Amino acid sequence: MGSVIDLLTASLDEIERCVTFHPGIAASSHTVVIVSGLDAFEVPVAMGRYLVGTLAGAVGLDARLSEDLLARGVDRREEIRRTVTALIGTDNIFITEEQKQVRDTRRNAWIGEGIGHALLSLGARRETSCVDGRICTLSEMHQTVTRQGLDSVGTYVQNDVLGVSIGESKSTESNASANFGEALNLFSEVEEGIHGPDLRARLSAFRYILEPGLKEQVKDSLWSDNASYLPIVVYQDDYDFTTARPKFQRMKTPRERRRVIVVQLPSFHAFFDAVADAMRAAVDEVVV
């Protein structure tokens, strides 16, 4: 099964080759990290394969590829195909308002979460601007669009100090400001303690794979003492993400750890359609 892992490794290599993480821009209430290059011709196929790989169990909690839990065989292939169909549909035809609603709130939302997962997983290979350090662990992708809870939880290390990354992904053609604001509501809830059980469960799973010295730093206070908040916004129409956000300003975590990661796509719907097509094709490549 090494050939499947080789295929997925090549896909991540392709994404990494195309993507550039620009140094953070300090705004008054947060830091803006611009990610460019996702609109390269090669990215949708690579992203589609990576996303099917996450569904098939090829991406571990250490954000690395492994065949240990990789789905295999005809029965598992059909299982993953059903999952992919439930997430993104059988085609890219969205004519009615109801169909467009499904596209925007279900299909694109899930793929957008996957884009964030892929970008953060690159931080396990090398330091990027997404967090101040190297990614050590990263939570699994949601298997359903409607699953409740945090989009992304991870840990990262800088100078032997462990931090927690909490991400919330949004995908929108023309409402970047509103979607950014919706993501901030999630981080306000974190500071109010609403997502404590979810965070404890994720961190408990991470403890088993963190290196000694980091494992001991996983405590109940970790996400309040050393958390990074990461709104991840994939969008098309221009928006100035350096605009001050008072809600972000009021949060306890310092400005350098309030990082909005932004990905502008000039052909928004065409990109998501291409990733969806690539996912449908990738099922037979990834589950063999």
Residue, then its C-alpha position, 0 to 999 in steps of 0.5 A: m500500500g506504499s504506492v497510495i502513500d506515495l501518491l498522497t505524499a506527492s499531492l502534499d508536495e505539489i500543494e507545498r510547492c505551489v503555496t506561499f505563506h506570506p509573513g503576517i501583517a499586523a493589524s490593530s486587533h489581529t495578524v493577517v496571514i496571506v496564503s497565495g498559490l492555491d489557484a495554481f492549475e495543479v492544486p485542485v487534483a492534489m487537494g482532492r486526493y489529499l481530502v479523500g486520503t483524510l477520509a480514508g484514514a491516511v492522515g494521522l493525528d500527528a498530521r503525517l501520512s501513514e498506511d496503518l489505518l488506511a482503508r483498503g479493498v472493494d467494500r471500503r472503497e464503496e464506503i468512502r465513495r458513499t462518504v464523498t458523495a454525501l459530502i460533495g454530491t454526485d455532480n457540480i450542477f447547482i441551478t436552483e436556489e436550494q441547490k446553490q444553498v447546498r453548494d455554499t453551506r455544505r459542499n464548499a464549507w467542507i472543502g474549505e475546512g479541508i483546505g485549512h487542514a491541508l495548510l496546517s498539515l504543511g506546518a508539520r513539515r516546516e514552520t509557516s506563518c499560520v502558527d508561531g512554531r511547528i505543528c505537532t498534532l492536528s485533529e481529524m477532518h469532520q466526516t460529515v458536514t453537519r457534525q458539531g464542534l470545532d473545525s480544527v484543533g492542533t498543537y504546535v511547539q516553539n522553543d520547547v513550549l507547547g501551544v494550542s491552535i484553534g481553527e474555524s474555516k469559512s468559504t465565501e465568494s462575496n461575504a468575507s467580512a460577514n464570514f470573518g465575523e462568524a468565525l470570531n463568534l466561535f473564538s468568543e465561545v471558546e473564551e467563555g468556556i463553551h467548547g471546553p469538553d471538545l478541547r479536552a477530548r482533542l487534547s487527551a487524544f494528542r497526549y498519547i502521540l506527543e513527545p515526552g516533555l511536551k506531553e506533560q504540558v497538556k493541562d486543562s489551562l493550556w488553551s486559555d494560557n497559550a492558544s492561537y485563534l485561527p480564522i481561515v477564510v477562503y474567498q473571492d471578492d476583495y476585502d481588507f482583512t486588516t480592518a480592526r475587529p473590536k471583538f478580536q481586540r477584546m480576546k485574552t490571547p495576544r495579537e500575535r496569536r490572533r491570526v486570520i489566514v486568508v486565501q483569495l481565489p479569483s475563480f472561486h466556484a471553478f476551484f471548488d468544482a475542480v476539487a470536487d471532481a478530483m475527489r470523485a476521481a480520487v476514490d479509486e486511486v486512494v482506496v485500492 
